Amino acid sequence: MNLHEYQAKQLFTQFGIPVPVSCVAETLDEARAGATSVGLPVMLKAQVHAGGRGKAGGVRRCASDAELESAARELLGKRLVTAQTTPTGLPVSRLLLEAPVEVDRELYLALLVDRAAERVVIMASAAGGMDIEQVAASHPDALLVSRIEPVLGLRPWQSRQIGLHFGLTSDQQRAFDKLLGGLYQLFTECDASLVEINPLVLTSDGDLIALDAKIELDDNALYRHPRLAALHDPSQEDAREVAARAEGLNYISLDGDIGCMVNGAGLAMATMDLIALHSGAPANFLDVGGGATAERVARAFQLVLSDEKVAAVLVNIFGGIVRCDLIAEGILAAVKEVGVTVPVVVRLEGTNAEFGLQRLAQSGLAIETAATLTDAANKVVAAAAATRAGLQAEVAAHQPAHVMASAGEQSSAGEQS
């Protein structure tokens, strides 16, 4: 689970990590009051679960009340599109107002879980304010990695090693020891999977301040932290993913146009891979679970079809625990209820698969069955292509005659050139 920057900084404060003076505003009046409290000039920062806000206009320096009001009006209630969001962006419902900091140097500091090493890892770089991937690729010597032994915990020598890497003075080192200790305590006590400060700045007065904050919490541990779980902001997630979670379904929205409904995460991954192998693109990952029922399949089917870009649907069910004839009933119920207008390809294998396929064939609905997974992938990719071609032809048929003529003239000119 991701936290907003303002939420992460509130946690930082609780664990003794210095952050700029700030406040949060949800309305224009609160923004005005916040500016009075923090004082002008003020940094106005849109709160969304994505990086790259500054380049997208989501971070503004406001030196006057007029600038603050103008920026707040532009951001609140709007959607911010950054390099890390979808083309539709994310909604901005809160603004963080911060006192500006006179920056002397920018550093990078993060704690994360290295699953291969089975350790919490500290990553530190003297080149802060940049994408850490870019730093690692272009300046690998600028990145220091230190693994924490789980039995021993964070050791003093690790803090000193990073301090030397940063080039800190003795006073700054003592402040950094406290900061890193608080960061590690936060990481372990809150069951985080990532805590990142980029940039961690040295001010012109020599102080260390977390100018930005990013925290990701382990979803599987949230049952131990109801206070942290309450910080969840569903508006920052795909609406279908939120609905799927409420139904107990594992759903992730993707960029393709072939809807997938599969039982079992491994089979779902294999299905997506095979679609890609046959030049298709999955629109989602959806695992309905090994014990899928007809009702559960019907809800999952409706979820897949709620994505407007889906041009065809592939249902791939292996009936080990579940009976395929019951799955077929769920598919038919969903197709009838939703009023499906895109091609549907179904592959059933396992318990009562022949009865399920027979039930689908006798339904009179436009459902195509497949004998193998390869056959299913070929059929659904072809069906999606046919749907796209049909939509393009329909759009062309409704184009005004002068537009078609202009397109034809441009095509002819291009051929002559």
N, C-alpha and C positions, 0 to 999 in steps of 0.2 A: 504494500500500500504506500503510495506517495503522499508526502505532506507538502503543503504550500510553504513558501519561504518564510512567511510570518509565523507559521506554526513551528517550523524547524528552529527559528530564532528564539521563540518562547522556550523551547526545550533547551536550547543552548544556554539561555540565561539561568535556567534551573540547575544546570550542571557547571556553572561558573565560567562559561565561555563568553568573552566580551563581544558585544554586538553594538552597532550604532543605536543612538536614541531613536525611537520610532513609535508609531501607532498605526492602527488599521482603520480603514474607512469603507463602509458599504454604501454610503449615500454622499451626495454632494455637500450636504450640511456637515456630515461627519468629516469630510475632507477639509472643509474650511476650518472646523474646530481643531482638527489634527495639525494643520499648518500653524495655527496660533500656538498650540501646545509645543510642537517640535521647534518652531521658529523657521523663518525664511532666511536664505533659500532652502528648499527641501527637494529631496529625490522622491519622485512619484513612480512606484513600481507596480505594474499589473501583476496580479496573482493568478498564475495558471501553472499547470503541471507540464511545463516545457521550458527548455533552454532557448537561448537566442532571442530573448525578449528585447534586449537593447537594440539590436539590428532591425527588429520589426516595429519599433516605435513604442514598445511597451515599458520603457524606462525613460522618464523625462526629468530634467532639472528645471525646477520652477523657482524663479527669483522674485515673483510678485504674486499677489492674490489673483490678478487677472490671468496670468499664465497657469496658475494652479487650477482655477475654475475651468479654463478652456481644456486643459489636458484631462481633467477628471471627467468632464462631459464627453470627451472623445473616447475614453476608455471604458467607463462604467456601463455595463449592460451590452457592450459590444463583444465581438469575437476577435481574438488576436490570432493571427496566422504567423507562425514562425517556421524556421527550417525543420523543427522537430514535431510539428503538428500536421494534421491532414490539411488539404486545401480549404476545408471549412473552418479550421481553427478551433480555438477553445473559448468558452464564455468567460468574461471578466466580471466577477461579482464583488471583488474586494480589491482595494488598493493599499499598498504598504507605503507609508510616508516616513522617510528617514532623513536624519540630519546628514549633510554631506561630510565626507571624511577627506582630509588632506593626505593623499597617498604618496608615500615615498617609494615603496616597492610592493610588487604583487607576487604572492607565493601560492602554491597549490598544496592542499592537504586532504587526504581522504582515508577512510577505513572501509574495507569491504571484505566479503567472504571469498577466499580462494578455495573453491570446492575441490580442485585437483590436489592442492596441498593440505586440505582440511585444516586450514588456519585462517585466523583473521589477519589481514595484511594491511600494513600502512603504506600508502603511496604518497611521496612528497616530491615536489619539484620547485626549483627556484624560478621557473617560468610560469607564474600564475596568470590567470585571466585568459588563458588559451584553452582550446580543446585538448584534453590530456592525450587523446589518441594522436593528434598532430605532433605534440611534444615527443611522445614515445617514438614516432616514426622518423621525425627530422632531427631530434636532439636526444637520443637515448641516454646520453651521459647526464642529462639534466634531471632524470627521473630516478629517485631512490626508492627501492622496495625493501621493506623490512617485515618479516613474518613474526607473529606473536605466538609463543608456545602456550597452548591452552592451560597447562598446569601452572606455569609460572606467571602468566599474565604479562602486562606491559612492564618492561624493565627500564630502569633509569638510563642505561647506556644507549637504549634505542632513541630516547628523547635527545640525548646529547649528540648522537650520531646525526640525527636530522637537523639539529641546531647548527652543527658544523657545516652541513650541506647548505643550509640557508645563509650561513655567514652571520649568525646572531652574536650580539655582544653578551657579556655575562649577565647583565640585567634582563635583556631580552630572553636569554636562555631560561632564566628562572620563571619568567612569565609563560614561556612556551611549555615548560615542564607541567605547569598547572593546567594550561589549556589542553595539552594532549592527554593528560590524565583524565580530565573531565570528558573529553571526547570519547575515550575508550570506555569510561564508566557509562556514558549515555548509550554507546553502541551495545554493550552487554546487557545492561539492565532493561533496555527497551526492545531487545531482540531485533535489532536493525540488521539489514543486509547491506546497506550503504549509508555512510555519512560522509558528505563532501563539502569542503569549503573552497570555493573558487570564485574570487580570490580571497585568500587570507592575506591581509595587508599589514605592512609596517607603515605607520603614520609618520608624518614629518616630526612628531615628538618622540618617535621610537616605540610607540605602543603597538601591540598586536591586536587586530580587530577582525572578526569574521564578517566580511562585507557581503557575502552571499552564503546561502545555506541550502543544502539538499539532503533530504533524509528519505530513505526507503525502508519500510518496516516489513518484516517477514509475516505474510498473511497467515501462515500456519500457526503463529504464536500469538495472534491477536486475542485469542480467548483468554490469555493471561493478562491482557492490558485493555480492559473496557474503556478506560479514559482515553487511551490513544485510538482505539477503534472508533470512538465517537468523533474523531477528527476527519473521518473519511468524507470526501466531497464527491458524490456520484455525478455531479454536473461535469466533471473533468474526464469522464469515461464515456465510451460508446454506449448509447442507450440500450442497444441490444445486448451488450455484455452485462449491463446492470440487470436487465430483465432475466437473462439466462442464469445469473448467479442466484437470483431469487427463486428460480425453479430448480436449482441444484444441477444445472447443466454447465458443462465446460465449453465456453464459446469465445472465440477471438475473431474479430473482424479483420479481413485482409483486403487486398486491392483488386483481386480478380473478379470474374463474373460467373464462375461455376460454384454453386452452392453445394456444400458437402454435409451429409448427415451420416455419422458412423458411430458404431459402438465399440469403445476401447480406444485409448489414446494411441497405442502402437499402430493399430489398424488405420486410425485416422491419419497418422503421419504417412503411412505407406500409401494410402489413397491419394493424399495431396501430392506426394512425390510422383506417383504414376500419372496423375493429371498433368503435372508439369512436364514429365517425360514425353507426353504426347502433345506438347505444344499448347496446353491449356493453362489457365490460371485460377487457382482456388479463390473463392470469395470469402471463405471463412474456414476456421477450424472448429468443428463441433463434435464433441464426444458425449453421446447420450448415456454412456455407462453400460457396464456389462449386464446389469439387470434391468434393461429397458422394458417398459410396459407400453401397451398400445396408446394409452393416454399421454405418456411421456414423449413418445415418438410424434404424436400429433402436435404437441406444444413445440417440440423442436422443429418440426416441419414449418410451422407458422413463423417461428423465429427466423429461419433461413430465408423464407420468402418475403419477410419484412424489409429486406435489403433490396432497394429498387434496381441496383445494377446487376442483380442475378439474372442470367440469360438461360440457365439450365440448372437442374439439380441432380446430383448423384447421391443415391441412398445405398450405402454399403453396410449390410448387417450380417454378422456371424452369430448364428443362434447356438451358443453353447449353453448358457443358463437360460436365456430367453427363447421362446418358441417363435419361429419365423412366421407362422400363420397369424399369430397375434400382432406381430409387427406389421404385417400386410394390412390388417384391419385398421391399425393406427394410421398408416399411410393413406388409405382410402378415405378415412374420416377427415383427415387434414385436407386432402385434395378437394373434397366436396365442400368443406366448410370455408376454406380460404378462396376457392374459385381460381385455381391455378391456371395461369395463361402461358407458362413456360414449359418446355419439355422436361420430363422426369424420367430418369433412368434408374432402375432398381436392380441391385444384385443381392440375392439372399443365399446364404450358405449355412448348413447346419441343421438343427432340429426342426423338422417339419418344413424344410425349405421348399420341397416340391408342392406342398399344399398352399404355402404362401404365394408362390409364383402362379399357381393355378388360380388362386383367388384374384390376383391382380389381373391376369389375362382375361378372366370372365367379367370383370367389372365394367367393361365398356368405356373406361376412361383412357385418356391418352397417356398411358404409362408404358414405357418400353423396358423390357427385362433384359438382363445380361447373364451369360453363363459363367464368365470368369471376370476377374478384376481388370485384366487387360482389355477384354471386350467392353466392359463398362466404361473404362476410361476413353476408349476410342469413340464410343457412341455418344458420351456426354460432351466431349470436345467438339464433335461434328454437330451435335444439336445446338450447342451454344453459338457456334459459327453461323448456323442457319438462322438463329434468332437475331443475331446482330445484322446479318444481311437483310433480313426482312424489315428490321427497324430502319435501316438506311434507305431501303427502297420506299418505305412509307413516307419518310421525311422528304425524299426527292420528289415523290408524287405530289406533295403539298407545296413545293416551292413555286413561287410565281414564275410565269413564262420568261420574263425579262432576266430573272436571276439565272435560270437554266441556260438561256442564250449567252449571257455574259460568261458563265463558266465554260461553255463550249468554245467561245471565242478565245478565252485564255488558254484552254487546252490546245487549240489549233495553233495558236501563236507559239506556245512552248514547243510543239512538235517541229514547226518550221525553223525555230532557232536552233 
